[in-house]
Amino acid sequence: MSQGFDYDLMIIGAGVGGHGAALHAVAKGLKTAIVEAAEMGGTCVNRGCIPSKALLAASGRVRELHQAHHLQSMGIQIGGVTFDRQAIANHAANLVSNIRGNMSNSLKRLGVDVIQGWGKMAASQKVTVDTPEGEKTFTANHIILAPGSIPFVPPGIEIDGKTVFTSDDAIKLETLPQWIAIIGSGYIGLEFADVYSALGCEITVIEALDKVMPTFDPDIAKLAQRVLLQSRDIEARAGVIARKITPGTPVVIELADTQTKELVDVLEVDACLVATGRIPYTQNLNLAAVGVETDRRGFIPVDDNLAVVANGEPVPHLWAIGDATGKMMLAHAASAQGVAVVETICDRPRQVDYRSIPAAAFTHPEMSFVGLTEPQAIELGQAEGFEVATARTYFKANSKALAEGETDGIAKVIYRKDTGELLGAHIFGLHAADLIQEAANAIANRQSVNELAFNVHTHPTLSEVLDEAYKRALETH
């Protein structure tokens, strides 16, 4: 494709986004290199979605086998259930190793050069890499920045990695504290609350905003709080911040009112997981060499095509994807961005439709959503002059859920009253993470509930919770 460069494309960061971009680039005939300072797979594979899903799978089995009444109702008798903490931790570590190896092998097989070391900008179309053998310089027609993110630790919180830690350490499951505080009630906090509660820990969830699960649709959050927290005797405290956390035995947590900042309580717990979100890992990329400044939070500014922006204009041949852009901090969003950038590089401009990208929390039961929450949809409707309507269905009326004995759950669809266009879908219940994809595809195609209500779903399946929601929407539309 390019003349006079070492590579057609260099990618800084070998997480899911960088890896996906590299695979697509090779498929399009681009000579490609990927630079990684740590492990192949980035956060998702090594410290995020992959090992946490392994822990959730194992702890979920423990929870299920402990539910004697539920199993007896199906005619199943179970004796004493025990587990090996280290074996569960090993299950997660082995999964990480396997997937990381598969990713490395796929790049090697396709001829992608993997350069180990810290990559940073040297000049336009030029990258330097601090390798174990010393600094090396490479040129590339196009460069993609995919540095990812790291856990955010608020001021006043001291991390020791043992008694006070982030998700990076939690996935190792080195201990099972008798009483653990979890700071934050987003995806990470809820998933680890699920793991720890299943394995017998006492939990206090602390949320700075005025309600628990603040980013979820209100209907979903209301039911999920009852099922995931209250029914498991997990204490949830909202409207308070962890003003100061001191590691040790015990861990001392000073709680202050979010509004007044006045001290309201002091907790002494065995451990504390800080799950307060993530921040971009954009330090030391030498972006100044190409005239680029990150925003105050550290995100790399990009335009709709994911070209890096400096002084309001796209920087030629320089792109950014993944968590560092701040668009959607999800592994599959990063991968979609990587593919879109490669398409644009190959003169087939493609933009990512963020409204159609689904997300999920892999709790038991799971939560998932795509598109807008009801408050967001109402706000958009007020701005654009349309009314919003919703329809809800419940897992307790679903034949497959009844057969499984897993009837806690709700499916909610949000749509325009005038055209019926699906604006959002939210599911809490068994296999919600899998069920949401149907709605995501519908939103990607801007389909209306008028069409979706006539789709035929297999009976009896959980997918019928969405089928019923579409049909209810049609009845009221």
VOPAGU-2260 file (C-alpha; in pm, 1 decimal, decimal comma):
REM VOPAGU-2260
SITE   aa  ch    i         X         Y         Z
SITE  MET   A    0       0,0       0,0       0,0
SITE  SER   A    1     270,6     249,5     100,5
SITE  GLN   A    2     620,3     316,7     -26,0
SITE  GLY   A    3     916,3     421,8     184,0
SITE  PHE   A    4     772,8     310,0     522,1
SITE  ASP   A    5     861,6      15,1     741,5
SITE  TYR   A    6     490,3     -63,3     775,9
SITE  ASP   A    7     159,7      34,6     628,2
SITE  LEU   A    8      14,0      33,1     979,4
SITE  MET   A    9     161,9      36,7    1329,4
SITE  ILE   A   10     -62,2     -17,5    1629,7
SITE  ILE   A   11      46,2      89,1    1978,2
SITE  GLY   A   12    -131,1    -144,3    2219,9
SITE  ALA   A   13    -220,4    -511,1    2180,6
SITE  GLY   A   14    -548,7    -521,9    2368,4
SITE  VAL   A   15    -868,2    -644,7    2209,6
SITE  GLY   A   16    -895,2    -324,3    2004,1
SITE  GLY   A   17    -539,8    -331,4    1874,0
SITE  HIS   A   18    -556,2    -704,2    1807,0
SITE  GLY   A   19    -882,7    -669,7    1614,3
SITE  ALA   A   20    -739,5    -384,1    1408,3
SITE  ALA   A   21    -429,6    -587,9    1327,1
SITE  LEU   A   22    -627,9    -889,1    1208,5
SITE  HIS   A   23    -848,2    -674,2     985,8
SITE  ALA   A   24    -548,6    -484,5     850,2
SITE  VAL   A   25    -377,5    -805,6     743,8
SITE  ALA   A   26    -699,5    -923,7     579,7
SITE  LYS   A   27    -693,8    -600,5     377,6
SITE  GLY   A   28    -334,0    -653,6     267,3
SITE  LEU   A   29    -161,9    -404,6     496,7
SITE  LYS   A   30     187,0    -475,7     628,8
SITE  THR   A   31     121,7    -445,2    1000,5
SITE  ALA   A   32     311,1    -427,6    1328,8
SITE  ILE   A   33     172,3    -413,8    1680,4
SITE  VAL   A   34     361,6    -276,0    1981,1
SITE  GLU   A   35     291,4    -396,8    2335,8
SITE  ALA   A   36     474,2    -314,0    2657,7
SITE  ALA   A   37     300,6    -577,0    2872,8
SITE  GLU   A   38      94,0    -886,3    2790,1
SITE  MET   A   39     -89,4    -964,1    2469,9
SITE  GLY   A   40    -461,2    -904,8    2517,1
SITE  GLY   A   41    -444,7    -593,9    2734,5
SITE  THR   A   42    -684,6    -534,2    3021,4
SITE  CYS   A   43    -974,9    -743,2    2891,5
SITE  VAL   A   44    -784,7   -1066,9    2853,7
SITE  ASN   A   45    -540,8   -1033,8    3142,4
SITE  ARG   A   46    -709,2    -828,8    3414,2
SITE  GLY   A   47   -1069,6    -773,1    3307,4
SITE  CYS   A   48   -1351,8    -939,4    3124,1
SITE  ILE   A   49   -1191,7   -1279,0    3065,5
SITE  PRO   A   50   -1062,5   -1373,1    3414,0
SITE  SER   A   51   -1363,6   -1213,3    3583,3
SITE  LYS   A   52   -1597,2   -1428,1    3373,5
SITE  ALA   A   53   -1405,0   -1736,1    3484,5
SITE  LEU   A   54   -1446,5   -1634,7    3850,1
SITE  LEU   A   55   -1815,5   -1560,9    3791,9
SITE  ALA   A   56   -1868,8   -1897,0    3623,4
SITE  ALA   A   57   -1710,1   -2090,5    3908,8
SITE  SER   A   58   -1866,5   -1889,3    4192,1
SITE  GLY   A   59   -2200,6   -1901,6    4013,1
SITE  ARG   A   60   -2189,6   -2281,2    4021,9
SITE  VAL   A   61   -2118,5   -2265,1    4395,4
SITE  ARG   A   62   -2414,8   -2033,5    4447,0
SITE  GLU   A   63   -2644,5   -2259,1    4245,6
SITE  LEU   A   64   -2539,9   -2573,3    4430,6
SITE  HIS   A   65   -2596,3   -2402,1    4763,0
SITE  GLN   A   66   -2956,4   -2321,0    4667,9
SITE  ALA   A   67   -3094,8   -2642,9    4812,2
SITE  HIS   A   68   -3457,4   -2530,8    4812,7
SITE  HIS   A   69   -3441,4   -2430,6    4447,2
SITE  LEU   A   70   -3285,8   -2763,3    4345,9
SITE  GLN   A   71   -3524,6   -2967,0    4560,5
SITE  SER   A   72   -3817,3   -2805,7    4380,1
SITE  MET   A   73   -3677,1   -2965,3    4063,5
SITE  GLY   A   74   -3634,6   -3301,3    4235,3
SITE  ILE   A   75   -3258,6   -3273,9    4290,1
SITE  GLN   A   76   -3094,1   -3359,4    4622,3
SITE  ILE   A   77   -2745,8   -3219,4    4688,3
SITE  GLY   A   78   -2516,5   -3290,8    4981,4
SITE  GLY   A   79   -2255,3   -3056,9    5128,2
SITE  VAL   A   80   -2089,4   -2829,8    4873,0
SITE  THR   A   81   -1726,9   -2726,1    4912,2
SITE  PHE   A   82   -1484,2   -2535,8    4691,0
SITE  ASP   A   83   -1113,4   -2468,6    4660,9
SITE  ARG   A   84   -1035,3   -2097,5    4637,7
SITE  GLN   A   85    -695,6   -2152,9    4477,2
SITE  ALA   A   86    -839,5   -2393,5    4220,5
SITE  ILE   A   87   -1098,5   -2131,0    4123,0
SITE  ALA   A   88    -820,2   -1872,5    4091,1
SITE  ASN   A   89    -619,7   -2118,8    3881,6
SITE  HIS   A   90    -921,0   -2170,2    3652,9
SITE  ALA   A   91    -918,1   -1796,1    3576,5
SITE  ALA   A   92    -540,8   -1783,0    3531,7
SITE  ASN   A   93    -541,1   -2082,8    3296,9
SITE  LEU   A   94    -815,8   -1928,6    3083,6
SITE  VAL   A   95    -616,4   -1607,3    3054,8
SITE  SER   A   96    -306,0   -1799,0    2951,5
SITE  ASN   A   97    -493,6   -1994,9    2684,3
SITE  ILE   A   98    -663,0   -1692,1    2527,9
SITE  ARG   A   99    -347,1   -1483,3    2541,2
SITE  GLY   A  100    -160,1   -1762,2    2365,6
SITE  ASN   A  101    -429,6   -1792,3    2099,9
SITE  MET   A  102    -410,9   -1418,6    2030,6
SITE  SER   A  103     -31,9   -1426,3    1996,7
SITE  ASN   A  104     -46,8   -1727,9    1769,4
SITE  SER   A  105    -308,7   -1570,4    1545,1
SITE  LEU   A  106     -91,7   -1264,1    1488,0
SITE  LYS   A  107     219,5   -1471,8    1426,9
SITE  ARG   A  108      35,3   -1699,3    1184,8
SITE  LEU   A  109     -83,7   -1400,8     981,5
SITE  GLY   A  110     256,1   -1235,1     967,6
SITE  VAL   A  111     195,5    -943,4    1201,4
SITE  ASP   A  112     520,1    -823,6    1358,5
SITE  VAL   A  113     482,9    -809,4    1737,4
SITE  ILE   A  114     728,4    -561,9    1889,1
SITE  GLN   A  115     773,4    -589,6    2265,8
SITE  GLY   A  116     831,5    -260,3    2444,0
SITE  TRP   A  117     682,0      80,4    2520,5
SITE  GLY   A  118     577,7     258,7    2203,4
SITE  LYS   A  119     540,0     634,6    2167,3
SITE  MET   A  120     522,1     898,8    1899,0
SITE  ALA   A  121     850,1    1037,8    1769,5
SITE  ALA   A  122     714,4    1249,5    1486,0
SITE  SER   A  123     448,7    1231,2    1217,5
SITE  GLN   A  124     437,0     871,7    1090,8
SITE  LYS   A  125     721,6     772,1    1320,5
SITE  VAL   A  126     721,9     559,3    1637,8
SITE  THR   A  127     997,5     484,8    1886,0
SITE  VAL   A  128     985,4     170,9    2097,7
SITE  ASP   A  129    1180,3     117,3    2417,7
SITE  THR   A  130    1262,5    -250,7    2367,9
SITE  PRO   A  131    1471,0    -479,0    2592,3
SITE  GLU   A  132    1751,1    -433,7    2336,5
SITE  GLY   A  133    1729,5     -55,3    2342,8
SITE  GLU   A  134    1531,4     214,9    2166,3
SITE  LYS   A  135    1424,8     140,7    1810,0
SITE  THR   A  136    1255,2     369,3    1560,0
SITE  PHE   A  137     999,9     264,8    1300,1
SITE  THR   A  138     807,5     446,2    1030,5
SITE  ALA   A  139     450,4     374,5     926,1
SITE  ASN   A  140     209,1     526,6     681,0
SITE  HIS   A  141     -63,8     506,9     945,8
SITE  ILE   A  142     -47,9     475,7    1323,6
SITE  ILE   A  143    -325,5     365,3    1558,3
SITE  LEU   A  144    -301,8     450,8    1927,8
SITE  ALA   A  145    -469,6     184,6    2141,9
SITE  PRO   A  146    -312,1     223,2    2487,4
SITE  GLY   A  147    -622,5     125,8    2686,6
SITE  SER   A  148    -700,9     226,1    3044,2
SITE  ILE   A  149    -613,8     159,2    3407,5
SITE  PRO   A  150    -824,4     155,6    3725,9
SITE  PHE   A  151    -905,5     497,3    3869,3
SITE  VAL   A  152    -815,9     543,1    4235,0
SITE  PRO   A  153    -973,7     857,1    4388,8
SITE  PRO   A  154    -769,2    1088,4    4611,3
SITE  GLY   A  155    -750,4     978,3    4974,4
SITE  ILE   A  156    -746,3     607,5    4892,3
SITE  GLU   A  157    -421,2     420,6    4954,2
SITE  ILE   A  158    -368,9      98,0    4759,8
SITE  ASP   A  159    -146,5    -179,7    4894,6
SITE  GLY   A  160    -260,5    -455,7    4657,0
SITE  LYS   A  161    -343,3    -688,9    4946,3
SITE  THR   A  162    -601,5    -537,2    5178,6
SITE  VAL   A  163    -699,6    -241,9    4956,6
SITE  PHE   A  164    -690,6    -318,9    4587,9
SITE  THR   A  165    -841,5    -260,9    4243,6
SITE  SER   A  166    -986,0    -514,3    4000,9
SITE  ASP   A  167    -632,1    -574,9    3870,6
SITE  ASP   A  168    -557,1    -759,4    4195,6
SITE  ALA   A  169    -909,6    -884,5    4268,1
SITE  ILE   A  170    -907,2   -1116,5    3966,5
SITE  LYS   A  171    -621,0   -1311,2    4128,4
SITE  LEU   A  172    -860,6   -1412,4    4410,5
SITE  GLU   A  173    -569,1   -1446,2    4652,4
SITE  THR   A  174    -799,5   -1421,5    4955,7
SITE  LEU   A  175   -1165,0   -1439,0    5052,1
SITE  PRO   A  176   -1206,0   -1165,7    5314,7
SITE  GLN   A  177   -1470,9   -1223,7    5577,7
SITE  TRP   A  178   -1598,9    -867,9    5527,4
SITE  ILE   A  179   -1515,2    -667,4    5216,2
SITE  ALA   A  180   -1619,6    -317,3    5117,8
SITE  ILE   A  181   -1666,5    -248,3    4747,4
SITE  ILE   A  182   -1636,9     114,2    4640,4
SITE  GLY   A  183   -1861,7     167,7    4337,2
SITE  SER   A  184   -2177,1      -2,7    4209,5
SITE  GLY   A  185   -2104,4     -14,3    3838,4
SITE  TYR   A  186   -2026,1    -323,3    3632,5
SITE  ILE   A  187   -1700,5    -407,3    3807,9
SITE  GLY   A  188   -1833,9    -358,9    4160,2
SITE  LEU   A  189   -2149,3    -560,7    4094,9
SITE  GLU   A  190   -1966,4    -850,6    3932,9
SITE  PHE   A  191   -1720,1    -882,5    4219,3
SITE  ALA   A  192   -2002,8    -849,4    4471,7
SITE  ASP   A  193   -2156,6   -1147,3    4292,8
SITE  VAL   A  194   -1833,2   -1348,8    4318,5
SITE  TYR   A  195   -1755,6   -1264,9    4680,1
SITE  SER   A  196   -2112,3   -1319,4    4805,8
SITE  ALA   A  197   -2133,0   -1659,8    4635,1
SITE  LEU   A  198   -1809,7   -1762,6    4808,1
SITE  GLY   A  199   -1931,1   -1660,3    5152,0
SITE  CYS   A  200   -1801,0   -1306,8    5208,4
SITE  GLU   A  201   -1996,0   -1033,0    5383,1
SITE  ILE   A  202   -2017,1    -722,6    5161,7
SITE  THR   A  203   -2083,4    -351,7    5191,4
SITE  VAL   A  204   -2126,7    -163,6    4863,0
SITE  ILE   A  205   -2052,1     209,3    4877,9
SITE  GLU   A  206   -2181,1     442,0    4605,4
SITE  ALA   A  207   -2098,5     812,8    4587,9
SITE  LEU   A  208   -2401,5     907,5    4379,2
SITE  ASP   A  209   -2746,9     932,1    4531,4
SITE  LYS   A  210   -2858,3     585,7    4423,3
SITE  VAL   A  211   -2703,1     244,0    4374,1
SITE  MET   A  212   -2643,7     133,5    4012,1
SITE  PRO   A  213   -2675,6     491,7    3885,5
SITE  THR   A  214   -2581,7     419,5    3523,3
SITE  PHE   A  215   -2850,2     156,1    3467,2
SITE  ASP   A  216   -3205,5     220,1    3350,1
SITE  PRO   A  217   -3416,3     293,9    3661,9
SITE  ASP   A  218   -3651,7      -3,8    3613,3
SITE  ILE   A  219   -3359,6    -243,5    3574,6
SITE  ALA   A  220   -3171,8     -97,3    3871,3
SITE  LYS   A  221   -3476,6    -125,3    4097,5
SITE  LEU   A  222   -3525,6    -498,0    4037,3
SITE  ALA   A  223   -3154,5    -576,5    4019,2
SITE  GLN   A  224   -3093,4    -408,8    4354,0
SITE  ARG   A  225   -3358,4    -626,6    4514,3
SITE  VAL   A  226   -3229,6    -950,3    4361,2
SITE  LEU   A  227   -2851,8    -893,9    4356,0
SITE  LEU   A  228   -2808,9    -702,0    4680,3
SITE  GLN   A  229   -3103,7    -708,9    4918,4
SITE  SER   A  230   -3184,3   -1080,2    4879,5
SITE  ARG   A  231   -2817,4   -1162,1    4945,6
SITE  ASP   A  232   -2797,1    -946,6    5256,6
SITE  ILE   A  233   -2544,9    -716,1    5091,4
SITE  GLU   A  234   -2545,9    -374,0    5255,2
SITE  ALA   A  235   -2564,6     -91,2    5003,4
SITE  ARG   A  236   -2491,6     268,0    5099,9
SITE  ALA   A  237   -2551,2     551,5    4851,6
SITE  GLY   A  238   -2472,5     919,7    4874,0
SITE  VAL   A  239   -2146,8     867,8    5062,5
SITE  ILE   A  240   -1786,6     882,8    4948,4
SITE  ALA   A  241   -1483,6     700,3    5080,6
SITE  ARG   A  242   -1298,3    1012,2    5192,2
SITE  LYS   A  243   -1001,8     815,7    5316,0
SITE  ILE   A  244    -908,2     447,6    5305,1
SITE  THR   A  245    -611,7     316,9    5500,6
SITE  PRO   A  246    -482,4     -36,1    5431,5
SITE  GLY   A  247    -409,0    -274,6    5715,0
SITE  THR   A  248    -574,0    -513,8    5956,3
SITE  PRO   A  249    -838,0    -387,2    5969,2
SITE  VAL   A  250    -885,3    -158,1    5668,7
SITE  VAL   A  251   -1018,7     174,8    5793,1
SITE  ILE   A  252   -1266,2     358,6    5570,5
SITE  GLU   A  253   -1381,8     711,1    5645,7
SITE  LEU   A  254   -1721,7     774,9    5487,7
SITE  ALA   A  255   -1834,0    1130,0    5416,7
SITE  ASP   A  256   -2156,7    1277,4    5285,6
SITE  THR   A  257   -2118,6    1332,1    4910,0
SITE  GLN   A  258   -2271,7    1678,0    4925,0
SITE  THR   A  259   -2136,5    1822,6    5249,8
SITE  LYS   A  260   -1810,9    1621,8    5262,1
SITE  GLU   A  261   -1869,1    1585,3    5637,8
SITE  LEU   A  262   -1769,7    1259,8    5808,2
SITE  VAL   A  263   -2072,4    1033,8    5862,9
SITE  ASP   A  264   -1921,0     696,3    5956,7
SITE  VAL   A  265   -1602,3     495,4    5994,3
SITE  LEU   A  266   -1593,8     132,7    5877,3
SITE  GLU   A  267   -1337,4    -125,0    5978,3
SITE  VAL   A  268   -1337,2    -412,3    5730,0
SITE  ASP   A  269   -1107,5    -696,4    5631,2
SITE  ALA   A  270   -1051,7    -574,8    5274,5
SITE  CYS   A  271   -1163,1    -312,2    5025,8
SITE  LEU   A  272   -1206,0    -334,4    4649,4
SITE  VAL   A  273   -1188,3       3,6    4476,2
SITE  ALA   A  274   -1412,7     -19,3    4168,5
SITE  THR   A  275   -1451,7     347,7    4082,4
SITE  GLY   A  276   -1410,0     324,5    3706,1
SITE  ARG   A  277   -1113,8     350,6    3473,6
SITE  ILE   A  278    -900,3     627,5    3326,0
SITE  PRO   A  279    -707,6     634,9    2996,5
SITE  TYR   A  280    -351,6     508,4    2998,7
SITE  THR   A  281    -219,7     787,2    2778,3
SITE  GLN   A  282      80,4     909,3    2971,2
SITE  ASN   A  283     422,0     883,2    2807,2
SITE  LEU   A  284     293,9     850,0    2451,5
SITE  ASN   A  285     482,3    1170,3    2359,1
SITE  LEU   A  286     175,2    1308,9    2185,3
SITE  ALA   A  287     333,0    1653,8    2198,6
SITE  ALA   A  288     563,5    1537,5    1918,0
SITE  VAL   A  289     263,4    1559,7    1683,0
SITE  GLY   A  290     100,0    1858,8    1852,0
SITE  VAL   A  291    -169,8    1662,1    2034,1
SITE  GLU   A  292    -296,9    1733,3    2384,6
SITE  THR   A  293    -521,5    1501,7    2582,4
SITE  ASP   A  294    -822,4    1647,8    2759,7
SITE  ARG   A  295    -813,6    1714,5    3133,9
SITE  ARG   A  296    -908,3    1352,1    3205,8
SITE  GLY   A  297    -638,0    1215,0    2977,8
SITE  PHE   A  298    -857,1    1104,9    2684,5
SITE  ILE   A  299    -719,9    1141,3    2332,5
SITE  PRO   A  300    -940,7    1375,3    2125,7
SITE  VAL   A  301   -1075,0    1215,4    1808,2
SITE  ASP   A  302   -1327,4    1304,2    1539,8
SITE  ASP   A  303   -1615,2    1085,7    1419,9
SITE  ASN   A  304   -1372,6     887,0    1203,3
SITE  LEU   A  305   -1144,8     829,7    1505,5
SITE  ALA   A  306    -871,3    1045,9    1358,4
SITE  VAL   A  307    -670,7    1209,2    1638,1
SITE  VAL   A  308    -746,1    1581,1    1660,7
SITE  ALA   A  309    -504,8    1866,5    1731,6
SITE  ASN   A  310    -616,2    2230,3    1738,6
SITE  GLY   A  311    -953,8    2130,2    1602,5
SITE  GLU   A  312    -815,7    1952,1    1296,3
SITE  PRO   A  313    -746,6    1580,9    1230,9
SITE  VAL   A  314    -381,4    1483,3    1241,0
SITE  PRO   A  315    -295,7    1308,9     911,7
SITE  HIS   A  316    -228,5     935,6     938,1
SITE  LEU   A  317    -286,7     921,1    1317,1
SITE  TRP   A  318    -583,5     742,1    1475,8
SITE  ALA   A  319    -696,1     633,1    1823,1
SITE  ILE   A  320    -930,2     358,3    1938,5
SITE  GLY   A  321   -1052,1     192,7    2256,1
SITE  ASP   A  322   -1075,0     314,0    2613,9
SITE  ALA   A  323    -830,6     599,1    2548,4
SITE  THR   A  324   -1088,6     774,7    2328,6
SITE  GLY   A  325   -1352,4     777,5    2604,3
SITE  LYS   A  326   -1629,3     682,6    2358,6
SITE  MET   A  327   -1737,7     349,3    2507,7
SITE  MET   A  328   -1499,9     174,0    2743,7
SITE  LEU   A  329   -1583,7    -177,4    2625,5
SITE  ALA   A  330   -1356,3    -434,8    2463,1
SITE  HIS   A  331   -1594,0    -505,9    2176,4
SITE  ALA   A  332   -1636,8    -132,6    2113,2
SITE  ALA   A  333   -1258,5    -102,0    2083,0
SITE  SER   A  334   -1250,5    -388,5    1833,5
SITE  ALA   A  335   -1528,2    -226,7    1627,7
SITE  GLN   A  336   -1336,1      99,7    1628,2
SITE  GLY   A  337   -1021,1     -76,2    1510,4
SITE  VAL   A  338   -1202,3    -236,1    1219,1
SITE  ALA   A  339   -1365,8      95,9    1128,5
SITE  VAL   A  340   -1030,5     276,3    1122,0
SITE  VAL   A  341    -876,3      12,0     897,5
SITE  GLU   A  342   -1172,2      42,5     660,7
SITE  THR   A  343   -1126,4     420,4     652,5
SITE  ILE   A  344    -754,6     381,5     586,7
SITE  CYS   A  345    -844,5     158,1     293,4
SITE  ASP   A  346   -1066,0     431,0     143,3
SITE  ARG   A  347   -1389,8     273,3     264,2
SITE  PRO   A  348   -1484,7     524,5     535,3
SITE  ARG   A  349   -1675,1     366,9     822,6
SITE  GLN   A  350   -1797,7     515,1    1148,3
SITE  VAL   A  351   -1899,9     328,3    1462,0
SITE  ASP   A  352   -2266,6     340,2    1562,4
SITE  TYR   A  353   -2230,6     361,8    1939,1
SITE  ARG   A  354   -2604,7     347,6    2004,3
SITE  SER   A  355   -2613,7      -8,9    1871,9
SITE  ILE   A  356   -2323,8    -141,1    2083,8
SITE  PRO   A  357   -2456,1    -356,7    2370,2
SITE  ALA   A  358   -2308,3    -393,8    2716,5
SITE  ALA   A  359   -2357,0    -644,6    2996,3
SITE  ALA   A  360   -2282,2    -715,4    3360,0
SITE  PHE   A  361   -2230,5   -1088,2    3411,1
SITE  THR   A  362   -2394,0   -1111,6    3749,8
SITE  HIS   A  363   -2637,5   -1391,1    3840,9
SITE  PRO   A  364   -2879,1   -1311,0    3685,3
SITE  GLU   A  365   -2715,7   -1100,0    3418,4
SITE  MET   A  366   -2790,0    -740,3    3320,8
SITE  SER   A  367   -2758,7    -602,7    2969,0
SITE  PHE   A  368   -2855,6    -300,8    2769,3
SITE  VAL   A  369   -2820,8    -133,6    2432,4
SITE  GLY   A  370   -2912,9     214,1    2319,6
SITE  LEU   A  371   -3070,5     474,8    2543,6
SITE  THR   A  372   -3208,7     456,6    2894,9
SITE  GLU   A  373   -3559,8     592,5    2940,3
SITE  PRO   A  374   -3439,0     928,4    3081,7
SITE  GLN   A  375   -3191,7     964,5    2793,4
SITE  ALA   A  376   -3462,1     883,5    2537,4
SITE  ILE   A  377   -3700,9    1137,8    2691,1
SITE  GLU   A  378   -3427,6    1401,7    2678,8
SITE  LEU   A  379   -3362,0    1323,7    2310,8
SITE  GLY   A  380   -3735,1    1333,1    2237,7
SITE  GLN   A  381   -3768,2    1675,6    2394,0
SITE  ALA   A  382   -3478,1    1801,1    2184,1
SITE  GLU   A  383   -3603,5    1651,1    1857,7
SITE  GLY   A  384   -3977,6    1681,1    1908,8
SITE  PHE   A  385   -4105,9    1326,1    1957,7
SITE  GLU   A  386   -4264,9    1132,4    2241,3
SITE  VAL   A  387   -4119,3     821,3    2399,5
SITE  ALA   A  388   -4300,7     504,1    2502,5
SITE  THR   A  389   -4191,4     185,8    2680,5
SITE  ALA   A  390   -4303,5    -174,9    2708,8
SITE  ARG   A  391   -4205,9    -426,9    2976,2
SITE  THR   A  392   -4227,4    -802,4    3007,3
SITE  TYR   A  393   -4121,0   -1030,4    3290,5
SITE  PHE   A  394   -3931,5   -1356,9    3305,5
SITE  LYS   A  395   -4190,4   -1498,3    3546,9
SITE  ALA   A  396   -4424,3   -1529,7    3247,7
SITE  ASN   A  397   -4166,2   -1700,0    3025,9
SITE  SER   A  398   -4198,6   -2078,1    2984,1
SITE  LYS   A  399   -3824,3   -2145,5    2958,3
SITE  ALA   A  400   -3749,0   -1936,2    3266,9
SITE  LEU   A  401   -4020,9   -2123,5    3456,4
SITE  ALA   A  402   -3870,7   -2457,1    3347,4
SITE  GLU   A  403   -3529,0   -2343,3    3468,8
SITE  GLY   A  404   -3674,2   -2213,1    3795,1
SITE  GLU   A  405   -3504,1   -1878,3    3722,5
SITE  THR   A  406   -3789,3   -1630,2    3699,4
SITE  ASP   A  407   -3634,8   -1312,3    3840,7
SITE  GLY   A  408   -3606,4   -1071,0    3552,4
SITE  ILE   A  409   -3747,5    -802,9    3328,0
SITE  ALA   A  410   -3711,5    -694,7    2966,0
SITE  LYS   A  411   -3783,9    -335,4    2875,8
SITE  VAL   A  412   -3791,2    -173,0    2533,4
SITE  ILE   A  413   -3793,8     201,5    2467,8
SITE  TYR   A  414   -3922,4     339,0    2138,1
SITE  ARG   A  415   -4055,7     642,7    1957,3
SITE  LYS   A  416   -4432,3     679,5    1971,2
SITE  ASP   A  417   -4454,9     823,3    1620,6
SITE  THR   A  418   -4239,1     587,9    1414,1
SITE  GLY   A  419   -4196,3     299,9    1656,7
SITE  GLU   A  420   -3817,0     314,3    1614,5
SITE  LEU   A  421   -3643,9     111,3    1884,1
SITE  LEU   A  422   -3427,4     346,6    2090,5
SITE  GLY   A  423   -3312,9     118,9    2370,3
SITE  ALA   A  424   -3351,5    -223,4    2528,5
SITE  HIS   A  425   -3266,2    -329,7    2883,0
SITE  ILE   A  426   -3274,9    -681,3    3023,3
SITE  PHE   A  427   -3219,2    -821,6    3369,4
SITE  GLY   A  428   -3253,7   -1196,4    3392,7
SITE  LEU   A  429   -3118,0   -1534,7    3292,8
SITE  HIS   A  430   -2876,5   -1505,8    2994,9
SITE  ALA   A  431   -2951,1   -1136,2    2950,1
SITE  ALA   A  432   -2604,3   -1082,1    2800,8
SITE  ASP   A  433   -2687,9   -1315,5    2511,7
SITE  LEU   A  434   -3044,9   -1197,6    2466,4
SITE  ILE   A  435   -2951,7    -832,3    2413,9
SITE  GLN   A  436   -2781,0    -894,6    2079,5
SITE  GLU   A  437   -3113,4    -922,1    1896,6
SITE  ALA   A  438   -3209,0    -573,4    2012,1
SITE  ALA   A  439   -2862,2    -440,9    1928,1
SITE  ASN   A  440   -2897,7    -561,5    1570,1
SITE  ALA   A  441   -3243,3    -404,1    1549,4
SITE  ILE   A  442   -3110,6     -68,7    1670,2
SITE  ALA   A  443   -2820,0     -89,7    1425,7
SITE  ASN   A  444   -3075,5    -119,5    1146,3
SITE  ARG   A  445   -3300,8     147,5    1305,0
SITE  GLN   A  446   -3590,3     -96,3    1304,3
SITE  SER   A  447   -3934,0     -21,2    1437,4
SITE  VAL   A  448   -4134,2    -221,5    1689,9
SITE  ASN   A  449   -4392,8    -236,2    1410,3
SITE  GLU   A  450   -4158,8    -475,4    1226,1
SITE  LEU   A  451   -3996,9    -644,5    1523,4
SITE  ALA   A  452   -4332,9    -754,0    1667,1
SITE  PHE   A  453   -4381,8    -986,6    1370,1
SITE  ASN   A  454   -4046,6   -1166,6    1401,1
SITE  VAL   A  455   -4088,9   -1534,3    1490,3
SITE  HIS   A  456   -3903,0   -1662,6    1796,5
SITE  THR   A  457   -3836,3   -2021,8    1893,7
SITE  HIS   A  458   -4072,4   -2153,2    2161,2
SITE  PRO   A  459   -4001,8   -2211,8    2442,0
SITE  THR   A  460   -3694,1   -1989,5    2472,1
SITE  LEU   A  461   -3584,1   -1694,8    2678,9
SITE  SER   A  462   -3575,9   -1486,0    2359,4
SITE  GLU   A  463   -3952,3   -1463,5    2386,9
SITE  VAL   A  464   -3920,2   -1202,7    2661,5
SITE  LEU   A  465   -3814,4    -958,1    2389,9
SITE  ASP   A  466   -4074,2   -1094,9    2149,3
SITE  GLU   A  467   -4345,6   -1023,2    2405,7
SITE  ALA   A  468   -4204,7    -676,2    2470,6
SITE  TYR   A  469   -4216,9    -593,3    2099,5
SITE  LYS   A  470   -4572,9    -721,2    2077,9
SITE  ARG   A  471   -4679,6    -515,4    2379,2
SITE  ALA   A  472   -4522,8    -210,9    2217,2
SITE  LEU   A  473   -4718,6    -278,6    1897,5
SITE  GLU   A  474   -5044,8    -301,3    2094,0
SITE  THR   A  475   -4992,2      44,9    2238,5
SITE  HIS   A  476   -4836,9     201,7    1929,3
